[in-house]
Amino acid sequence: MQKCILDSTTKIVVNVIEIDDGVEWNLSEGTEFAPQHDGNMFDTWDGTQFVAPVVETVLEEDMNTVAGTIPNVIG
């Protein structure tokens, strides 16, 4: 059985484990099991469902622009 472990404060999935039914698992302080277990790492539990994190796509042109703004400190 898959179980999702949440950070108790942020409700972000910090680990997904596979354990047998009925097996006792001692959670670290500050963590808790999610009520549902179909989430993935870094998902957030919103109280009803898991919400995947927003992933931004960076285009190559944007990377070149950002790289051009970083000063060259190698001397």
MMTF fields as JSON, N, C-alpha, C and O atoms, coordinates in Angstrom:
{
  "mmtfVersion": "1.0.0",
  "mmtfProducer": "UNKNOWN",
  "numBonds": 299,
  "numAtoms": 300,
  "numGroups": 75,
  "numChains": 1,
  "numModels": 1,
  "chainsPerModel": [1],
  "groupsPerChain": [75],
  "chainIdList": ["A"],
  "bondAtomList": [4, 2, 8, 6, 12, 10, 16, 14, 20, 18, 24, 22, 28, 26, 32, 30, 36, 34, 40, 38, 44, 42, 48, 46, 52, 50, 56, 54, 60, 58, 64, 62, 68, 66, 72, 70, 76, 74, 80, 78, 84, 82, 88, 86, 92, 90, 96, 94, 100, 98, 104, 102, 108, 106, 112, 110, 116, 114, 120, 118, 124, 122, 128, 126, 132, 130, 136, 134, 140, 138, 144, 142, 148, 146, 152, 150, 156, 154, 160, 158, 164, 162, 168, 166, 172, 170, 176, 174, 180, 178, 184, 182, 188, 186, 192, 190, 196, 194, 200, 198, 204, 202, 208, 206, 212, 210, 216, 214, 220, 218, 224, 222, 228, 226, 232, 230, 236, 234, 240, 238, 244, 242, 248, 246, 252, 250, 256, 254, 260, 258, 264, 262, 268, 266, 272, 270, 276, 274, 280, 278, 284, 282, 288, 286, 292, 290, 296, 294],
  "bondOrderList": [1, 1, 1, 1, 1, 1, 1, 1, 1, 1, 1, 1, 1, 1, 1, 1, 1, 1, 1, 1, 1, 1, 1, 1, 1, 1, 1, 1, 1, 1, 1, 1, 1, 1, 1, 1, 1, 1, 1, 1, 1, 1, 1, 1, 1, 1, 1, 1, 1, 1, 1, 1, 1, 1, 1, 1, 1, 1, 1, 1, 1, 1, 1, 1, 1, 1, 1, 1, 1, 1, 1, 1, 1, 1],
  "groupList": [{"groupName": "MET", "atomNameList": ["N", "CA", "C", "O"], "elementList": ["N", "C", "C", "O"], "formalChargeList": [0, 0, 0, 0], "bondAtomList": [1, 0, 2, 1, 3, 2], "bondOrderList": [1, 1, 2], "singleLetterCode": "M", "chemCompType": "L-PEPTIDE LINKING"}, {"groupName": "GLN", "atomNameList": ["N", "CA", "C", "O"], "elementList": ["N", "C", "C", "O"], "formalChargeList": [0, 0, 0, 0], "bondAtomList": [1, 0, 2, 1, 3, 2], "bondOrderList": [1, 1, 2], "singleLetterCode": "Q", "chemCompType": "L-PEPTIDE LINKING"}, {"groupName": "LYS", "atomNameList": ["N", "CA", "C", "O"], "elementList": ["N", "C", "C", "O"], "formalChargeList": [0, 0, 0, 0], "bondAtomList": [1, 0, 2, 1, 3, 2], "bondOrderList": [1, 1, 2], "singleLetterCode": "K", "chemCompType": "L-PEPTIDE LINKING"}, {"groupName": "CYS", "atomNameList": ["N", "CA", "C", "O"], "elementList": ["N", "C", "C", "O"], "formalChargeList": [0, 0, 0, 0], "bondAtomList": [1, 0, 2, 1, 3, 2], "bondOrderList": [1, 1, 2], "singleLetterCode": "C", "chemCompType": "L-PEPTIDE LINKING"}, {"groupName": "ILE", "atomNameList": ["N", "CA", "C", "O"], "elementList": ["N", "C", "C", "O"], "formalChargeList": [0, 0, 0, 0], "bondAtomList": [1, 0, 2, 1, 3, 2], "bondOrderList": [1, 1, 2], "singleLetterCode": "I", "chemCompType": "L-PEPTIDE LINKING"}, {"groupName": "LEU", "atomNameList": ["N", "CA", "C", "O"], "elementList": ["N", "C", "C", "O"], "formalChargeList": [0, 0, 0, 0], "bondAtomList": [1, 0, 2, 1, 3, 2], "bondOrderList": [1, 1, 2], "singleLetterCode": "L", "chemCompType": "L-PEPTIDE LINKING"}, {"groupName": "ASP", "atomNameList": ["N", "CA", "C", "O"], "elementList": ["N", "C", "C", "O"], "formalChargeList": [0, 0, 0, 0], "bondAtomList": [1, 0, 2, 1, 3, 2], "bondOrderList": [1, 1, 2], "singleLetterCode": "D", "chemCompType": "L-PEPTIDE LINKING"}, {"groupName": "SER", "atomNameList": ["N", "CA", "C", "O"], "elementList": ["N", "C", "C", "O"], "formalChargeList": [0, 0, 0, 0], "bondAtomList": [1, 0, 2, 1, 3, 2], "bondOrderList": [1, 1, 2], "singleLetterCode": "S", "chemCompType": "L-PEPTIDE LINKING"}, {"groupName": "THR", "atomNameList": ["N", "CA", "C", "O"], "elementList": ["N", "C", "C", "O"], "formalChargeList": [0, 0, 0, 0], "bondAtomList": [1, 0, 2, 1, 3, 2], "bondOrderList": [1, 1, 2], "singleLetterCode": "T", "chemCompType": "L-PEPTIDE LINKING"}, {"groupName": "VAL", "atomNameList": ["N", "CA", "C", "O"], "elementList": ["N", "C", "C", "O"], "formalChargeList": [0, 0, 0, 0], "bondAtomList": [1, 0, 2, 1, 3, 2], "bondOrderList": [1, 1, 2], "singleLetterCode": "V", "chemCompType": "L-PEPTIDE LINKING"}, {"groupName": "ASN", "atomNameList": ["N", "CA", "C", "O"], "elementList": ["N", "C", "C", "O"], "formalChargeList": [0, 0, 0, 0], "bondAtomList": [1, 0, 2, 1, 3, 2], "bondOrderList": [1, 1, 2], "singleLetterCode": "N", "chemCompType": "L-PEPTIDE LINKING"}, {"groupName": "GLU", "atomNameList": ["N", "CA", "C", "O"], "elementList": ["N", "C", "C", "O"], "formalChargeList": [0, 0, 0, 0], "bondAtomList": [1, 0, 2, 1, 3, 2], "bondOrderList": [1, 1, 2], "singleLetterCode": "E", "chemCompType": "L-PEPTIDE LINKING"}, {"groupName": "GLY", "atomNameList": ["N", "CA", "C", "O"], "elementList": ["N", "C", "C", "O"], "formalChargeList": [0, 0, 0, 0], "bondAtomList": [1, 0, 2, 1, 3, 2], "bondOrderList": [1, 1, 2], "singleLetterCode": "G", "chemCompType": "PEPTIDE LINKING"}, {"groupName": "TRP", "atomNameList": ["N", "CA", "C", "O"], "elementList": ["N", "C", "C", "O"], "formalChargeList": [0, 0, 0, 0], "bondAtomList": [1, 0, 2, 1, 3, 2], "bondOrderList": [1, 1, 2], "singleLetterCode": "W", "chemCompType": "L-PEPTIDE LINKING"}, {"groupName": "PHE", "atomNameList": ["N", "CA", "C", "O"], "elementList": ["N", "C", "C", "O"], "formalChargeList": [0, 0, 0, 0], "bondAtomList": [1, 0, 2, 1, 3, 2], "bondOrderList": [1, 1, 2], "singleLetterCode": "F", "chemCompType": "L-PEPTIDE LINKING"}, {"groupName": "ALA", "atomNameList": ["N", "CA", "C", "O"], "elementList": ["N", "C", "C", "O"], "formalChargeList": [0, 0, 0, 0], "bondAtomList": [1, 0, 2, 1, 3, 2], "bondOrderList": [1, 1, 2], "singleLetterCode": "A", "chemCompType": "L-PEPTIDE LINKING"}, {"groupName": "PRO", "atomNameList": ["N", "CA", "C", "O"], "elementList": ["N", "C", "C", "O"], "formalChargeList": [0, 0, 0, 0], "bondAtomList": [1, 0, 2, 1, 3, 2], "bondOrderList": [1, 1, 2], "singleLetterCode": "P", "chemCompType": "L-PEPTIDE LINKING"}, {"groupName": "HIS", "atomNameList": ["N", "CA", "C", "O"], "elementList": ["N", "C", "C", "O"], "formalChargeList": [0, 0, 0, 0], "bondAtomList": [1, 0, 2, 1, 3, 2], "bondOrderList": [1, 1, 2], "singleLetterCode": "H", "chemCompType": "L-PEPTIDE LINKING"}],
  "groupTypeList": [0, 1, 2, 3, 4, 5, 6, 7, 8, 8, 2, 4, 9, 9, 10, 9, 4, 11, 4, 6, 6, 12, 9, 11, 13, 10, 5, 7, 11, 12, 8, 11, 14, 15, 16, 1, 17, 6, 12, 10, 0, 14, 6, 8, 13, 6, 12, 8, 1, 14, 9, 15, 16, 9, 9, 11, 8, 9, 5, 11, 11, 6, 0, 10, 8, 9, 15, 12, 8, 4, 16, 10, 9, 4, 12],
  "groupIdList": [1, 2, 3, 4, 5, 6, 7, 8, 9, 10, 11, 12, 13, 14, 15, 16, 17, 18, 19, 20, 21, 22, 23, 24, 25, 26, 27, 28, 29, 30, 31, 32, 33, 34, 35, 36, 37, 38, 39, 40, 41, 42, 43, 44, 45, 46, 47, 48, 49, 50, 51, 52, 53, 54, 55, 56, 57, 58, 59, 60, 61, 62, 63, 64, 65, 66, 67, 68, 69, 70, 71, 72, 73, 74, 75],
  "secStructList": [7, 3, 3, 3, 3, 3, 3, 6, 6, 6, 7, 5, 3, 3, 3, 3, 3, 3, 7, 7, 6, 6, 7, 7, 7, 7, 7, 7, 6, 6, 3, 3, 3, 7, 1, 1, 7, 7, 7, 7, 6, 6, 7, 3, 3, 7, 1, 1, 1, 3, 3, 7, 7, 7, 7, 7, 7, 7, 7, 2, 2, 2, 2, 2, 2, 2, 2, 2, 2, 1, 7, 7, 7, 7, 7],
  "xCoordList": [0.832, 0.0, 0.887, 1.838, 0.57, 1.293, 0.722, -0.494, 1.598, 1.169, 1.974, 3.176, 1.286, 1.923, 2.15, 1.249, 3.363, 3.705, 3.792, 4.49, 3.065, 3.0, 3.828, 3.966, 4.38, 4.889, 3.647, 2.722, 3.607, 2.408, 2.044, 0.874, 3.012, 2.753, 2.352, 1.33, 3.148, 2.911, 1.942, 1.377, 1.745, 0.899, 1.449, 0.694, 2.757, 3.435, 3.905, 4.41, 3.737, 4.189, 5.725, 6.385, 6.268, 7.718, 8.268, 9.478, 7.356, 7.796, 6.587, 5.469, 6.827, 5.815, 6.443, 7.502, 5.778, 6.341, 5.395, 4.208, 5.926, 5.156, 5.305, 6.402, 4.191, 4.232, 3.048, 2.033, 3.199, 2.137, 1.033, 1.299, -0.214, -1.344, -1.064, -0.541, -1.409, -1.262, 0.115, 0.303, 1.082, 2.43, 2.454, 1.969, 3.019, 3.168, 4.324, 5.366, 4.148, 5.192, 5.289, 4.307, 6.449, 6.653, 7.073, 8.13, 6.238, 6.522, 7.447, 7.419, 8.26, 9.124, 8.269, 7.171, 8.782, 8.071, 7.864, 8.775, 6.687, 6.39, 5.853, 5.673, 5.59, 5.016, 3.756, 3.526, 2.951, 1.708, 1.345, 1.796, 0.52, 0.013, -1.089, -1.877, -1.139, -2.226, -3.474, -3.37, -4.66, -5.893, -6.076, -6.718, -5.513, -5.519, -4.07, -3.157, -3.867, -2.496, -2.196, -1.415, -2.816, -2.567, -1.773, -1.802, -1.067, -0.273, 1.136, 1.538, 1.871, 3.264, 4.132, 3.627, 5.433, 6.364, 6.087, 5.853, 6.118, 5.968, 4.539, 4.298, 3.569, 2.168, 1.777, 2.408, 0.737, 0.199, -1.196, -2.013, -1.467, -2.792, -3.599, -3.234, -4.706, -5.496, -6.69, -7.55, -6.743, -7.839, -8.864, -9.679, -8.819, -9.741, -9.027, -9.424, -7.961, -7.237, -5.793, -5.426, -4.981, -3.6, -3.549, -4.249, -2.71, -2.518, -1.041, -0.16, -0.782, 0.599, 1.233, 0.542, 2.543, 3.213, 3.22, 3.188, 3.261, 3.334, 4.777, 5.712, 4.94, 6.269, 6.338, 5.536, 7.299, 7.456, 8.439, 9.454, 8.126, 9.015, 9.851, 9.313, 11.149, 12.051, 12.569, 13.18, 12.317, 12.776, 14.26, 14.807, 14.912, 16.35, 16.705, 17.729, 15.856, 16.134, 16.143, 16.969, 15.222, 15.172, 16.41, 16.924, 16.897, 18.104, 19.291, 20.118, 19.381, 20.479, 20.389, 21.413, 19.181, 18.994, 19.424, 20.133, 18.998, 19.369, 20.87, 21.499, 21.456, 22.894, 23.678, 24.754, 23.158, 23.854, 23.837, 24.631, 22.952, 22.869, 23.737, 23.899, 24.295, 25.131, 26.561, 27.142, 27.13, 28.499, 29.52, 29.374, 30.524, 31.595, 32.604, 33.304, 32.679, 33.569, 34.838, 35.65, 35.015, 36.219, 37.305, 37.123, 38.422, 39.444, 40.718, 41.639],
  "yCoordList": [-1.17, 0.0, 1.248, 1.342, 2.189, 3.459, 4.398, 4.47, 5.118, 6.132, 7.395, 7.349, 8.518, 9.825, 10.444, 10.481, 10.928, 11.58, 13.08, 13.53, 13.845, 15.291, 15.992, 15.498, 17.148, 18.079, 18.605, 19.091, 18.518, 18.889, 20.363, 20.72, 21.212, 22.65, 23.052, 23.712, 22.661, 23.106, 22.218, 22.634, 20.989, 19.974, 19.565, 19.131, 19.703, 19.269, 17.834, 17.48, 17.005, 15.613, 15.601, 16.063, 15.066, 15.001, 13.605, 13.418, 12.613, 11.257, 10.428, 10.657, 9.478, 8.501, 7.135, 6.818, 6.333, 5.043, 3.923, 4.149, 2.738, 1.529, 0.618, 0.143, 0.373, -0.518, -1.481, -1.2, -2.613, -3.62, -3.146, -2.438, -3.538, -3.236, -3.735, -4.835, -2.933, -3.332, -3.101, -3.281, -2.707, -2.46, -1.107, -0.109, -1.085, 0.161, 0.975, 0.414, 2.278, 3.147, 4.351, 5.074, 4.579, 5.721, 6.922, 6.918, 7.935, 9.144, 10.065, 10.102, 10.803, 11.804, 12.946, 13.199, 13.632, 14.793, 15.82, 16.077, 16.398, 17.398, 16.826, 17.554, 15.504, 14.872, 14.107, 13.793, 13.817, 13.065, 12.356, 12.734, 11.319, 10.648, 11.503, 12.123, 11.531, 12.205, 11.343, 10.121, 11.959, 11.18, 10.298, 9.25, 10.724, 9.93, 9.637, 10.313, 8.62, 8.212, 8.087, 7.229, 8.943, 8.924, 10.142, 10.504, 10.772, 11.958, 11.607, 10.443, 12.628, 12.5, 13.465, 14.391, 13.238, 14.135, 15.579, 15.873, 16.466, 17.919, 18.367, 19.567, 17.428, 17.835, 18.467, 18.21, 19.293, 19.895, 19.339, 19.262, 18.951, 18.497, 19.733, 20.456, 19.985, 21.197, 20.949, 21.816, 19.781, 19.43, 18.532, 17.898, 18.48, 17.655, 16.778, 15.638, 17.325, 16.606, 17.082, 18.081, 16.343, 16.749, 17.732, 17.571, 18.741, 19.732, 19.688, 19.859, 19.456, 19.376, 20.77, 21.77, 20.836, 22.129, 22.721, 21.994, 24.034, 24.721, 24.642, 24.996, 24.18, 24.071, 25.054, 24.992, 25.954, 26.935, 26.423, 25.811, 26.679, 26.322, 27.543, 28.627, 27.368, 28.463, 28.204, 27.171, 29.145, 29.017, 29.308, 30.04, 28.743, 28.927, 30.404, 30.849, 31.169, 32.609, 33.299, 34.177, 32.898, 33.488, 33.118, 33.945, 31.9, 31.476, 32.321, 32.704, 32.613, 33.439, 34.856, 35.466, 35.384, 36.721, 36.751, 37.665, 35.752, 35.692, 35.503, 36.164, 34.623, 34.373, 35.633, 35.856, 36.457, 37.688, 38.735, 39.675, 38.604, 39.583, 39.206, 40.006, 38.011, 37.564, 38.019, 37.679, 38.788, 39.267, 38.133, 37.167, 38.245, 37.275, 37.624, 38.632, 36.79, 37.085, 36.255, 36.332, 35.465, 34.658, 35.54, 36.122, 35.638, 36.567, 35.956, 36.666],
  "zCoordList": [0.0, 0.0, 0.0, 0.776, -0.866, -0.916, 0.134, 0.313, 0.828, 1.795, 1.549, 1.288, 1.639, 1.474, 2.846, 3.684, 3.061, 4.319, 4.059, 3.15, 4.88, 4.737, 5.799, 6.918, 5.443, 6.44, 7.163, 6.511, 8.482, 9.236, 9.106, 9.24, 8.85, 8.746, 7.336, 7.147, 6.343, 4.964, 4.203, 3.192, 4.687, 4.029, 2.662, 1.792, 2.474, 1.252, 1.447, 2.512, 0.412, 0.477, 0.513, -0.417, 1.599, 1.767, 1.519, 1.394, 1.45, 1.158, 0.743, 1.207, -0.125, -0.522, -0.272, -0.814, 0.553, 0.934, 0.527, 0.289, 0.453, 0.16, 1.372, 1.666, 2.082, 3.244, 3.179, 2.542, 3.846, 3.904, 4.837, 5.808, 4.545, 5.42, 6.822, 7.001, 7.815, 9.206, 9.803, 11.006, 8.984, 9.498, 10.206, 9.672, 11.406, 12.159, 11.576, 11.236, 11.459, 10.935, 11.848, 12.021, 12.433, 13.311, 12.475, 11.845, 12.48, 11.713, 12.492, 13.722, 11.763, 12.37, 12.907, 12.411, 13.923, 14.457, 13.346, 12.558, 13.283, 12.266, 10.97, 9.994, 10.954, 9.76, 10.138, 11.306, 9.133, 9.335, 8.045, 6.964, 8.172, 6.982, 6.367, 7.081, 5.046, 4.338, 4.425, 4.527, 4.387, 4.421, 3.181, 3.251, 2.055, 0.834, 0.48, 0.952, -0.356, -0.626, -2.112, -2.525, -2.908, -4.347, -4.802, -5.978, -3.873, -4.198, -4.63, -4.624, -5.001, -5.435, -4.633, -3.999, -4.669, -3.987, -4.399, -5.571, -3.415, -3.56, -3.856, -3.979, -3.976, -4.058, -2.725, -1.7, -2.744, -1.525, -1.275, -2.192, -0.028, 0.361, 0.735, 1.662, 0.011, 0.266, 1.186, 1.337, 1.793, 2.674, 2.006, 2.676, 0.677, -0.092, -1.102, -1.344, -1.695, -2.747, -2.799, -2.181, -3.552, -3.776, -4.949, -5.948, -4.799, -5.852, -6.241, -5.398, -7.525, -8.024, -8.003, -8.202, -7.764, -7.783, -9.192, -10.185, -9.26, -10.551, -11.041, -10.321, -12.255, -12.848, -14.009, -14.94, -13.941, -15.004, -16.043, -15.711, -17.287, -18.373, -18.722, -18.946, -18.768, -19.123, -20.532, -20.806, -21.405, -22.779, -22.873, -22.048, -23.871, -24.037, -24.178, -23.662, -24.881, -25.034, -23.674, -23.422, -22.8, -21.468, -20.666, -19.913, -20.813, -20.105, -20.54, -19.713, -21.833, -22.332, -21.785, -21.478, -21.659, -21.102, -19.646, -19.225, -18.871, -17.458, -17.326, -16.5, -18.114, -18.032, -18.369, -17.813, -19.266, -19.637, -18.547, -18.595, -17.557, -16.472, -15.286, -14.364, -15.289, -14.176, -14.443, -15.474, -13.514, -13.744, -13.738, -12.989, -14.548, -14.619, -13.529, -13.626, -12.493, -11.365, -11.388, -10.466, -12.432, -12.535, -13.131, -14.2, -12.445, -12.908, -13.326, -13.731]
}
